C-alpha cells in the first residue's frame, strides 16, 4: 500500500511540475512541443494511481497485483 501511495504522490508532483513548466514564460528547451503531451500523461497516471488506491481501500487489499 505504501508503494502505491508513493507512486500516487510522485505522479501528483510530476503533474504539478510539468504544468508549471508548461505555463512558465520563456524557453523550455528542446522538449517544448512534448511538454503538453507529458503533462497529459502525468494527469492520467495520477488519476490511475488514485483509482488503484481507492480500489485497494474499498476491497481491503493489502497489496495490488495487476
Order of alpha helices (4+ residues) and beta strands (2+ residues): alpha-alpha
